[in-house]
């Protein structure tokens, strides 16, 4: 499936009631829980598919994950 086409269609089509296009904010959960969770979140951010994440600051993978988040360029 071509996600770019899907996103373009979803963001440019009016909703079923003829109003503004539907917008969706996607938030990942449990960043810092495990390196694989961090990797998945960072990959989604790099693909432009994620707008937010919760942070488990006491979890084992938080410190290295925080450094990776800090290194991201804001839009």
Secondary structure, DSSP 8 states (H G I E B T S, - for coil): --HHHHHHHHHHSB-TTS-SB-----EEEEETS-HHHHHHHHHHHHTT---EEEE-TTSTTHHHHHHHHHTS---
